[in-house]
Amino acid sequence: MNTLIKSGFLLLTITAFCSADAQNRVKASPVFTNGEAQIVPEFKDANQWIRTDLWVETTFDTDGDGKKDRMHVDVTRPYQTETEGLKLPVIYESSPYYSGVAPDVEGAFWNVSHELGAAGKERVHAEVVRTGTRPIISNSLIATWVPRGFIVVHSSSPGTGLSQGSPTVGGDNESLAPKAVIDWLNGRANGYTSADGNEKVKAYWTTGKVGMTGTSYNGTIPLAAATTGVKGLEVIIPVAPNTSYYHYYRSNGLVRSPGGYLGEDVDVLYDFIHSGDESKRAYSNAKIRDTEMKNGMDRITGDYNSFWAGRDYLNHMPKMKAALLMAHGFNDWNVMPEHSYRIYKKAREMGLETAIYYHQNGHGGPPPFEMMNRWFTHYLFGIDNGIQKEQNKAFIVRENDAPDQPTPYRDYPNPEAKDVTFYLTEGAPKVGGLMMTKAAGQGRETLVDNYSFSGESLARAENTNHRLLYVTPKFSKDLHLSGVPKITVRLASSKPAANLSVWLVSLPWNEGRAAKITDNIITRGWADPQNHASIRKSEPLIPGKYYEISFDLMPDDQIIKKGQQIGLMIFSSDKEFTLHPEPGTELTVDLDRTKLTLPIVGGSEALTNAVTN
């Protein structure tokens, strides 16, 4: 037998053996225990995962080249989806950050040291140097979910990385881009092997059921996709999502920065993420940043307008069908806790399957893994694990508990919480009272604005004319707050414009090194008195004339320990958040027409018990 015949005989023998072995081998499939997807040994070997990338064609052209933009997408899947015909659902994350961000250069943020109503100095535009190696866009989620029988998909958002188009920071294309990817996963959109070629790629390895998750901007995109009503997106788990760019960069008409990023605005974030094709950047900068954003963002008045309305996902929710598990921190002063609450509340009103997980820490912090697993397992694999039958819809991590040990409640706010109104008694420049009964004839008290004093220093001061502070009696029992505090202030300003800042604090202030994030600041809020009638239209204040303004503080769920007091601090410029006008503006508060409303579990009865020895 010659060598060629021998080789052919050997090849046929091996092929027949492998074919027989494949027929006898049990096919790998997902495994579920207690309603959760388990690690499957056959899916666990990363060396056998299939990793590819492609470009999905969208329905829009935002980079001005006359062609529909294509989004860069990567896929990581078990090899059994190729060799055994296994079809699996997808967990999908999209981001503008995967290919790098702009460097931290001096002058990239807006200068906040100027009068209200004045234009700030022009800022510096930093350029992003794109990073990344194909076919891997990101490794996030992969090691967690692929071994459990999910396919993981990533995509770079428009105008970032190798995705075409322009970044718009909340514009329509940032909703339609992930929609296109989900459409491709369901055979309704075209995928290609290159950014400009015609060779198509089909997603034959998926069931078409998709779940999305991510944190911060990466958590915003799942909501953006869901508001399109795209078929196939079954569930989203946004973590600390920015649900409205107005609420992120403004507050009740006031120009206000996110915590830790003084002077940031929507155009600053645009520059920060713009890592797309260098040859297309000039067009995008001129059209989006220097025209649409410049004309719409309005750092002069801070009013709500059509530009901001288009970037508020609450306005786009009527089409949403996906189940929703939200996660947020009550002490997140970057993307503040109202962002998740406003969407959770609307989703509940719409009858969507919804739950919310709140913890006591800052930015980020996903729900417990077991909770995420149960949600993805139910909605993507169809396993009946009781998620939709659970009576408790809110999961709150109590102050001293681990993040993975939340306390379940029927809803948020706690259904047992009732609004209790507090009234002010005089005390400036020291400390006044915060009482349940109204005492007439308290008069008026005045503070003098000075941004150089931090909110913390003002809260700790025994005597200062730069803030007004009113405190409850000391609590003899714990008091549970749950919901959205509200304040009504009647005030007059010595100038046509002024910042208004409000903190709720727990006193005495804990100055120790071991102080917890929940020990001192309960919640906060900001507003522009010029918008006392509407956030859509401000009007200059007449110096000395009194105006009444009502607004919400950030939602909270916190237990104030016995021995503490709740303090209401009213001041003007907040050093870490607002513009910094020249010190000296006077705000005079009418104590008899100012009130604070707190959502207290157990209502006035619980409060009375807490202040009675």
C-alpha positions as CSV (number, residue, x, y, z in Angstrom):
1,M,0.0,0.0,0.0
2,N,1.6,3.2,-1.1
3,T,2.0,6.2,1.3
4,L,-0.8,8.2,-0.3
5,I,-3.3,5.3,0.1
6,K,-2.0,4.8,3.7
7,S,-2.6,8.5,4.5
8,G,-6.1,8.4,3.0
9,F,-7.0,5.3,4.9
10,L,-5.7,6.7,8.2
11,L,-7.6,10.0,7.6
12,L,-10.9,8.1,6.9
13,T,-10.3,6.0,10.0
14,I,-9.7,9.0,12.3
15,T,-12.7,10.9,10.8
16,A,-15.0,7.9,11.3
17,F,-13.7,7.5,14.9
18,C,-14.3,11.2,15.7
19,S,-17.7,11.1,14.1
20,A,-18.7,8.1,16.2
21,D,-17.2,9.7,19.3
22,A,-19.2,12.9,18.6
23,Q,-22.4,10.8,18.2
24,N,-21.8,9.0,21.5
25,R,-20.7,12.1,23.4
26,V,-23.5,13.8,25.4
27,K,-23.9,17.3,24.1
28,A,-23.1,20.2,26.5
29,S,-26.0,22.3,27.6
30,P,-26.7,24.9,30.3
31,V,-27.4,23.6,33.8
32,F,-29.7,25.3,36.4
33,T,-29.8,24.8,40.1
34,N,-32.2,26.7,42.4
35,G,-33.2,28.9,39.4
36,E,-29.7,30.0,38.6
37,A,-27.4,29.1,35.7
38,Q,-24.4,27.1,36.9
39,I,-20.9,26.8,35.6
40,V,-20.7,24.0,33.0
41,P,-17.3,22.4,32.7
42,E,-17.6,22.1,28.9
43,F,-18.1,25.9,28.6
44,K,-15.3,26.8,31.1
45,D,-12.2,26.5,29.0
46,A,-11.3,30.0,27.7
47,N,-9.0,28.5,25.1
48,Q,-11.9,26.9,23.4
49,W,-14.1,30.0,23.3
50,I,-14.8,31.4,19.8
51,R,-14.0,35.1,19.7
52,T,-14.8,37.2,16.7
53,D,-15.7,40.8,15.7
54,L,-17.8,42.4,13.1
55,W,-19.6,45.6,12.1
56,V,-23.4,45.9,12.4
57,E,-25.1,48.4,10.1
58,T,-27.5,50.9,11.8
59,T,-30.3,53.0,10.4
60,F,-28.5,56.4,10.7
61,D,-25.6,58.4,9.3
62,T,-24.1,60.7,12.0
63,D,-20.6,61.2,10.6
64,G,-21.6,62.9,7.4
65,D,-20.2,60.4,4.9
66,G,-23.5,59.6,3.2
67,K,-23.4,55.9,4.4
68,K,-25.2,54.3,7.3
69,D,-23.0,54.0,10.3
70,R,-21.7,50.6,11.4
71,M,-21.1,49.6,15.0
72,H,-18.1,47.6,16.0
73,V,-19.2,44.4,17.8
74,D,-17.4,41.5,19.4
75,V,-18.7,38.1,20.3
76,T,-17.5,35.5,22.7
77,R,-19.3,32.1,22.7
78,P,-18.7,28.5,23.7
79,Y,-17.3,26.4,20.9
80,Q,-20.3,24.1,21.2
81,T,-22.4,26.8,19.4
82,E,-20.3,25.9,16.4
83,T,-19.7,22.2,16.7
84,E,-23.0,21.0,18.2
85,G,-25.5,23.5,16.9
86,L,-26.1,24.8,20.4
87,K,-28.1,28.1,20.5
88,L,-27.7,30.3,23.6
89,P,-29.0,33.7,24.7
90,V,-26.8,36.8,24.9
91,I,-25.6,39.1,27.7
92,Y,-24.7,42.4,26.0
93,E,-22.7,45.5,27.2
94,S,-22.1,48.6,25.2
95,S,-19.8,51.5,26.1
96,P,-18.1,54.6,24.8
97,Y,-15.1,53.9,27.0
98,Y,-13.6,50.7,25.5
99,S,-11.1,52.4,23.2
100,G,-9.7,55.0,25.6
101,V,-10.7,58.4,26.8
102,A,-9.2,61.9,26.7
103,P,-6.3,62.8,28.9
104,D,-6.8,65.0,32.0
105,V,-5.5,68.4,30.7
106,E,-5.7,71.7,32.4
107,G,-8.7,73.8,31.2
108,A,-10.7,70.8,29.8
109,F,-13.5,71.5,32.3
110,W,-15.5,74.7,32.4
111,N,-14.3,77.4,34.7
112,V,-16.9,77.8,37.4
113,S,-15.5,81.0,39.0
114,H,-17.9,83.6,37.5
115,E,-21.2,85.2,38.2
116,L,-24.5,83.4,37.6
117,G,-25.9,84.3,34.2
118,A,-22.4,85.1,32.8
119,A,-20.6,83.0,30.2
120,G,-17.6,81.0,31.4
121,K,-14.2,81.2,29.7
122,E,-13.7,79.0,26.6
123,R,-12.2,75.7,27.6
124,V,-9.6,73.4,26.1
125,H,-10.6,70.5,23.9
126,A,-8.6,67.3,24.6
127,E,-8.1,64.7,22.0
128,V,-8.5,60.9,22.6
129,V,-5.7,58.6,21.4
130,R,-7.6,55.4,20.4
131,T,-6.5,52.1,22.0
132,G,-7.5,48.5,21.6
133,T,-6.7,45.3,19.6
134,R,-9.1,43.3,17.4
135,P,-11.1,41.2,17.8
136,I,-11.4,41.9,21.5
137,I,-13.3,45.1,22.4
138,S,-13.7,44.2,26.1
139,N,-13.3,41.3,28.5
140,S,-16.0,42.4,30.9
141,L,-18.6,39.9,31.8
142,I,-17.0,37.1,29.8
143,A,-15.4,35.0,32.6
144,T,-18.6,35.2,34.6
145,W,-21.3,34.4,32.1
146,V,-19.8,32.4,29.2
147,P,-19.1,29.4,31.6
148,R,-22.7,29.6,32.6
149,G,-24.0,29.1,29.1
150,F,-24.4,32.7,27.9
151,I,-22.9,34.3,24.9
152,V,-21.3,37.7,25.7
153,V,-21.4,40.6,23.2
154,H,-19.8,44.0,23.4
155,S,-20.1,47.0,21.1
156,S,-18.5,50.4,21.0
157,S,-21.0,53.2,20.9
158,P,-21.2,55.6,18.0
159,G,-18.1,57.6,17.3
160,T,-15.9,55.6,19.7
161,G,-13.3,53.0,19.0
162,L,-13.9,51.3,15.6
163,S,-17.6,52.2,15.5
164,Q,-18.6,54.8,12.9
165,G,-20.7,57.8,13.6
166,S,-20.6,60.7,16.1
167,P,-20.9,60.5,19.8
168,T,-24.0,62.6,20.9
169,V,-24.1,61.9,24.7
170,G,-27.7,60.8,24.9
171,G,-28.8,61.6,21.3
172,D,-31.0,59.2,19.4
173,N,-28.2,57.4,17.7
174,E,-27.0,56.1,21.1
175,S,-30.4,54.4,21.5
176,L,-30.6,53.1,17.9
177,A,-27.0,51.7,17.9
178,P,-27.6,49.0,20.5
179,K,-31.0,48.4,18.9
180,A,-29.3,47.6,15.6
181,V,-27.0,45.1,17.4
182,I,-30.0,43.4,19.0
183,D,-31.8,43.4,15.6
184,W,-28.7,41.7,14.1
185,L,-28.8,39.1,16.8
186,N,-32.4,38.4,15.7
187,G,-31.7,38.4,12.0
188,R,-33.3,41.8,11.3
189,A,-30.1,43.8,10.6
190,N,-27.0,43.2,8.6
191,G,-23.6,42.4,10.1
192,Y,-20.3,42.5,8.1
193,T,-16.8,41.2,8.4
194,S,-15.4,44.7,7.9
195,A,-16.3,48.3,8.4
196,D,-16.8,49.0,4.7
197,G,-17.1,45.6,3.1
198,N,-20.0,43.6,1.8
199,E,-19.3,40.1,3.3
200,K,-22.1,39.4,5.7
201,V,-22.1,37.7,9.1
202,K,-25.1,36.0,10.6
203,A,-25.8,35.3,14.3
204,Y,-26.9,31.7,13.8
205,W,-25.7,30.6,17.2
206,T,-28.1,32.6,19.4
207,T,-31.7,32.2,20.5
208,G,-32.1,35.9,20.0
209,K,-33.0,36.6,23.6
210,V,-30.8,39.4,25.0
211,G,-30.1,40.9,28.4
212,M,-28.1,44.0,28.9
213,T,-26.1,45.4,31.9
214,G,-23.4,47.9,32.7
215,T,-22.4,50.6,35.1
216,S,-22.7,54.4,34.8
217,Y,-22.6,55.3,31.0
218,N,-22.5,51.6,30.3
219,G,-25.6,51.3,32.4
220,T,-27.3,54.2,30.6
221,I,-27.1,52.4,27.2
222,P,-29.3,49.4,28.3
223,L,-32.0,51.8,29.2
224,A,-31.5,53.7,25.9
225,A,-31.9,50.5,24.0
226,A,-34.9,49.4,26.0
227,T,-36.8,52.7,25.3
228,T,-36.8,51.8,21.6
229,G,-39.0,48.8,22.4
230,V,-36.7,46.6,20.4
231,K,-37.9,43.0,20.1
232,G,-35.5,40.5,21.7
233,L,-34.3,42.7,24.6
234,E,-35.9,40.8,27.4
235,V,-34.3,42.2,30.5
236,I,-31.9,45.0,31.5
237,I,-29.9,45.5,34.7
238,P,-28.6,49.1,34.7
239,V,-26.2,49.9,37.5
240,A,-26.0,53.6,38.5
241,P,-27.3,54.7,35.1
242,N,-27.5,58.3,34.0
243,T,-31.1,58.5,33.0
244,S,-31.3,62.2,32.2
245,Y,-28.4,64.4,31.2
246,Y,-30.3,67.4,32.5
247,H,-30.5,65.8,35.9
248,Y,-26.8,65.0,35.6
249,Y,-25.6,68.5,34.7
250,R,-28.5,70.7,36.1
251,S,-30.8,70.8,39.1
252,N,-34.1,72.6,39.2
253,G,-32.8,75.3,36.8
254,L,-29.4,75.5,38.4
255,V,-26.1,74.8,36.6
256,R,-24.7,72.1,38.9
257,S,-21.8,69.7,38.3
258,P,-21.8,66.0,39.1
259,G,-19.9,65.3,42.3
260,G,-16.1,65.0,41.8
261,Y,-16.2,66.7,38.3
262,L,-16.6,70.4,39.0
263,G,-17.1,72.2,35.7
264,E,-18.0,69.1,33.6
265,D,-20.9,69.5,31.1
266,V,-22.3,67.5,28.2
267,D,-19.7,68.8,25.8
268,V,-16.9,67.9,28.1
269,L,-18.1,64.4,28.2
270,Y,-18.3,64.4,24.4
271,D,-14.6,65.3,24.2
272,F,-13.8,62.7,26.8
273,I,-15.3,59.8,24.9
274,H,-14.6,60.8,21.2
275,S,-12.2,58.0,20.3
276,G,-13.6,57.3,16.8
277,D,-12.1,57.7,13.3
278,E,-9.7,60.7,13.4
279,S,-10.6,61.7,9.8
280,K,-14.3,62.1,10.9
281,R,-13.7,64.0,14.1
282,A,-13.7,67.5,12.6
283,Y,-17.2,67.0,11.1
284,S,-18.6,65.6,14.4
285,N,-17.0,68.4,16.4
286,A,-18.5,71.0,14.2
287,K,-22.0,69.5,13.9
288,I,-22.5,68.0,17.4
289,R,-20.3,69.7,19.9
290,D,-19.9,73.2,18.4
291,T,-23.5,73.5,17.1
292,E,-26.0,71.2,18.6
293,M,-24.5,71.1,22.1
294,K,-23.4,74.7,22.1
295,N,-26.8,76.0,21.1
296,G,-28.7,73.6,23.4
297,M,-26.9,73.1,26.7
298,D,-27.3,76.7,27.9
299,R,-24.9,77.2,30.8
300,I,-26.3,80.8,31.1
301,T,-29.8,80.0,32.5
302,G,-29.8,76.3,33.3
303,D,-33.3,76.0,32.0
304,Y,-34.8,72.7,30.8
305,N,-35.4,72.8,27.0
306,S,-35.8,70.5,24.0
307,F,-32.1,69.7,23.9
308,W,-32.3,68.3,27.4
309,A,-35.8,66.7,26.9
310,G,-34.4,64.7,24.1
311,R,-31.6,63.4,26.4
312,D,-34.1,62.4,29.2
313,Y,-34.9,58.7,28.9
314,L,-38.0,59.1,31.1
315,N,-39.6,60.9,28.1
316,H,-38.9,57.8,25.8
317,M,-40.2,55.0,28.1
318,P,-43.7,54.4,26.5
319,K,-42.2,51.9,24.1
320,M,-40.2,50.0,26.7
321,K,-41.1,46.3,27.2
322,A,-38.0,44.8,28.9
323,A,-38.0,43.7,32.5
324,L,-36.0,46.0,34.7
325,L,-33.7,45.4,37.7
326,M,-32.1,48.7,38.7
327,A,-29.2,49.3,41.1
328,H,-27.9,52.4,42.7
329,G,-26.1,53.9,45.8
330,F,-27.9,56.3,48.1
331,N,-24.6,58.1,48.5
332,D,-23.8,58.4,44.8
333,W,-23.1,62.1,44.4
334,N,-21.9,61.6,40.8
335,V,-24.9,59.9,39.2
336,M,-27.3,60.7,41.9
337,P,-29.9,58.3,43.3
338,E,-32.9,60.1,41.7
339,H,-31.7,58.7,38.3
340,S,-32.7,55.2,39.0
341,Y,-35.8,56.0,41.2
342,R,-37.5,58.1,38.5
343,I,-37.2,55.2,36.0
344,Y,-38.1,52.5,38.5
345,K,-41.2,54.5,39.5
346,K,-42.3,55.0,35.8
347,A,-41.7,51.3,35.0
348,R,-43.9,50.3,37.9
349,E,-46.6,52.6,36.7
350,M,-46.4,51.0,33.3
351,G,-46.8,47.5,34.7
352,L,-43.3,46.3,33.7
353,E,-41.7,43.6,35.8
354,T,-39.4,45.8,37.9
355,A,-37.3,45.7,41.0
356,I,-34.7,48.0,42.6
357,Y,-31.6,47.4,44.6
358,Y,-30.2,50.3,46.6
359,H,-27.0,50.2,48.7
360,Q,-25.6,52.8,51.1
361,N,-22.3,53.5,49.2
362,G,-21.3,55.7,46.3
363,H,-21.1,55.3,42.6
364,G,-21.5,51.9,41.1
365,G,-22.2,48.6,42.9
366,P,-24.2,45.9,41.1
367,P,-27.0,43.8,42.7
368,P,-25.8,40.6,44.4
369,F,-24.6,38.1,41.8
370,E,-27.3,35.6,42.7
371,M,-30.0,38.2,42.0
372,M,-28.6,39.1,38.6
373,N,-28.2,35.4,37.8
374,R,-31.8,34.7,38.6
375,W,-33.0,37.6,36.5
376,F,-30.9,36.6,33.5
377,T,-31.8,33.0,33.9
378,H,-35.5,33.6,34.0
379,Y,-35.8,36.1,31.2
380,L,-33.2,34.6,28.9
381,F,-33.6,30.9,29.4
382,G,-37.3,30.9,30.5
383,I,-36.6,29.1,33.8
384,D,-39.5,29.5,36.2
385,N,-37.5,30.5,39.3
386,G,-40.2,32.7,40.8
387,I,-38.8,36.1,39.9
388,Q,-42.0,37.4,38.5
389,K,-44.0,36.1,41.6
390,E,-41.9,37.8,44.3
391,Q,-43.9,40.2,46.4
392,N,-40.9,42.3,47.4
393,K,-39.7,44.7,44.8
394,A,-37.2,46.7,46.7
395,F,-33.9,45.4,48.2
396,I,-32.1,47.9,50.5
397,V,-28.7,47.3,52.0
398,R,-29.0,48.4,55.6
399,E,-26.2,50.6,57.0
400,N,-24.1,47.9,58.6
401,D,-24.8,45.0,56.3
402,A,-22.8,43.6,53.4
403,P,-23.7,44.6,49.9
404,D,-24.9,41.1,49.1
405,Q,-27.2,41.0,52.0
406,P,-30.0,43.5,51.2
407,T,-33.2,43.6,53.3
408,P,-36.3,43.0,51.1
409,Y,-39.2,45.4,51.2
410,R,-42.5,45.4,49.3
411,D,-41.6,48.6,47.4
412,Y,-39.5,51.7,47.4
413,P,-40.3,54.1,49.1
414,N,-41.2,51.8,52.0
415,P,-45.1,51.6,51.9
416,E,-45.2,52.3,55.6
417,A,-43.5,55.7,55.1
418,K,-45.6,58.8,55.5
419,D,-44.8,62.4,55.0
420,V,-44.2,64.5,58.1
421,T,-43.9,68.2,57.9
422,F,-41.3,70.2,59.9
423,Y,-41.3,73.9,60.6
424,L,-38.4,76.3,61.4
425,T,-37.7,78.3,64.5
426,E,-35.2,81.1,64.7
427,G,-31.6,80.6,65.7
428,A,-29.2,82.3,63.2
429,P,-26.2,82.7,63.2
430,K,-26.1,79.7,65.5
431,V,-28.7,76.9,65.3
432,G,-32.5,77.1,65.1
433,G,-35.1,74.4,65.5
434,L,-36.9,71.9,63.3
435,M,-40.3,71.2,64.8
436,M,-43.5,69.3,64.0
437,T,-45.7,72.1,65.2
438,K,-45.6,75.5,63.6
439,A,-44.7,78.4,65.9
440,A,-45.8,81.8,64.4
441,G,-43.8,84.9,64.3
442,Q,-40.4,83.4,63.7
443,G,-39.4,86.2,61.3
444,R,-36.6,86.2,58.8
445,E,-33.0,85.1,58.9
446,T,-30.2,86.0,56.5
447,L,-27.1,84.2,55.2
448,V,-24.2,85.6,53.2
449,D,-22.9,83.5,50.3
450,N,-19.3,82.5,50.3
451,Y,-18.3,79.5,48.1
452,S,-14.9,79.2,49.8
453,F,-16.5,77.5,52.8
454,S,-17.3,73.8,52.1
455,G,-20.7,72.3,53.0
456,E,-19.0,70.1,55.6
457,S,-17.4,73.1,57.3
458,L,-20.7,74.9,57.4
459,A,-22.5,72.0,58.8
460,R,-19.9,71.6,61.6
461,A,-19.7,75.3,62.5
462,E,-21.3,76.4,65.8
463,N,-21.7,79.9,64.6
464,T,-21.5,81.3,61.0
465,N,-23.5,83.8,58.9
466,H,-22.8,81.7,55.7
467,R,-25.6,79.2,56.3
468,L,-28.8,78.7,58.2
469,L,-29.1,75.5,60.2
470,Y,-32.2,74.1,61.9
471,V,-32.2,70.8,63.9
472,T,-34.7,68.4,65.4
473,P,-34.6,67.4,69.0
474,K,-32.3,64.5,69.8
475,F,-33.7,61.1,69.0
476,S,-34.2,58.6,71.8
477,K,-35.0,55.8,69.3
478,D,-33.9,55.0,65.8
479,L,-35.8,56.8,63.0
480,H,-36.2,55.3,59.5
481,L,-36.4,57.6,56.5
482,S,-37.6,56.1,53.2
483,G,-38.5,58.2,50.1
484,V,-38.0,61.7,48.7
485,P,-37.7,64.6,51.1
486,K,-39.2,67.9,49.9
487,I,-38.6,71.5,50.8
488,T,-40.4,74.7,50.3
489,V,-38.4,77.9,50.9
490,R,-39.6,81.5,50.7
491,L,-36.7,83.7,50.2
492,A,-35.4,87.0,48.9
493,S,-32.0,87.7,47.3
494,S,-29.9,90.8,47.3
495,K,-28.9,90.1,43.7
496,P,-30.9,89.1,40.5
497,A,-29.4,85.6,40.7
498,A,-28.2,83.2,43.4
499,N,-27.4,79.6,44.0
500,L,-29.6,77.7,46.5
501,S,-28.2,74.6,48.2
502,V,-29.9,72.4,50.8
503,W,-28.3,69.6,52.8
504,L,-29.9,67.2,55.3
505,V,-27.3,66.2,57.9
506,S,-27.1,63.9,60.8
507,L,-25.7,65.7,63.9
508,P,-23.5,65.7,65.9
509,W,-21.0,65.4,62.9
510,N,-18.8,62.3,63.2
511,E,-15.3,63.6,62.7
512,G,-13.6,60.3,63.5
513,R,-11.4,58.4,61.0
514,A,-13.9,55.5,61.2
515,A,-16.9,57.6,60.2
516,K,-19.1,55.8,57.7
517,I,-20.4,57.3,54.5
518,T,-23.9,57.3,56.1
519,D,-22.8,59.1,59.3
520,N,-23.1,62.7,58.3
521,I,-24.7,63.7,55.0
522,I,-28.3,62.3,54.7
523,T,-29.2,63.8,51.4
524,R,-28.9,67.0,49.4
525,G,-30.6,69.2,46.8
526,W,-30.0,72.3,44.7
527,A,-32.2,74.8,42.9
528,D,-32.2,78.1,41.1
529,P,-34.6,80.6,42.7
530,Q,-35.0,82.2,39.2
531,N,-36.8,79.0,38.3
532,H,-39.3,79.3,41.1
533,A,-42.2,79.1,38.7
534,S,-40.8,76.6,36.1
535,I,-37.6,74.8,35.3
536,R,-38.3,75.7,31.6
537,K,-38.2,79.5,32.1
538,S,-36.1,81.5,34.5
539,E,-36.6,85.1,35.4
540,P,-34.2,87.5,37.1
541,L,-35.0,88.0,40.8
542,I,-36.0,91.5,42.0
543,P,-33.6,92.2,44.8
544,G,-35.5,92.2,48.1
545,K,-38.7,90.6,46.7
546,Y,-39.7,87.3,48.2
547,Y,-40.2,84.2,46.1
548,E,-41.4,80.7,47.0
549,I,-39.7,77.7,45.5
550,S,-40.4,74.0,46.2
551,F,-38.2,71.1,45.1
552,D,-37.3,67.5,45.9
553,L,-34.1,66.5,47.6
554,M,-32.4,63.2,46.5
555,P,-34.2,60.0,47.5
556,D,-32.9,58.1,50.5
557,D,-33.5,55.2,52.7
558,Q,-31.6,55.5,55.9
559,I,-32.0,54.8,59.6
560,I,-30.9,57.7,61.8
561,K,-29.6,56.3,65.0
562,K,-30.8,57.3,68.4
563,G,-28.7,60.1,69.9
564,Q,-28.6,61.9,66.6
565,Q,-30.5,64.9,65.3
566,I,-31.6,65.7,61.8
567,G,-30.3,69.1,60.6
568,L,-31.7,71.2,57.7
569,M,-28.9,73.4,56.3
570,I,-29.8,76.1,53.8
571,F,-26.9,77.9,52.1
572,S,-26.1,79.4,48.7
573,S,-23.1,78.3,46.7
574,D,-22.0,74.6,47.2
575,K,-18.2,74.6,46.7
576,E,-18.2,71.0,45.2
577,F,-21.2,71.3,42.9
578,T,-22.3,74.9,41.9
579,L,-20.8,77.9,40.2
580,H,-18.6,80.1,42.3
581,P,-19.9,83.7,42.1
582,E,-18.2,86.5,44.1
583,P,-19.0,86.2,47.8
584,G,-21.5,88.6,49.3
585,T,-24.9,87.7,47.9
586,E,-27.4,87.7,50.8
587,L,-30.3,85.3,51.0
588,T,-33.1,86.1,53.5
589,V,-35.4,83.2,54.4
590,D,-38.9,83.7,55.7
591,L,-39.1,81.1,58.4
592,D,-42.8,81.2,58.8
593,R,-43.3,80.3,55.1
594,T,-40.6,77.7,54.9
595,K,-41.1,74.0,55.6
596,L,-39.4,70.6,55.2
597,T,-41.3,67.3,54.5
598,L,-39.6,64.0,55.4
599,P,-40.9,60.5,54.5
600,I,-40.7,58.7,57.8
601,V,-41.5,55.0,58.2
602,G,-44.4,55.0,60.7
603,G,-45.2,58.7,60.1
604,S,-45.7,61.2,62.8
605,E,-46.3,58.5,65.4
606,A,-42.8,57.1,64.9
607,L,-41.3,60.5,65.0
608,T,-43.1,61.3,68.3
609,N,-41.9,58.1,69.8
610,A,-38.3,58.8,68.6
611,V,-38.2,62.2,70.4
612,T,-39.9,61.2,73.6
613,N,-37.6,60.0,76.4
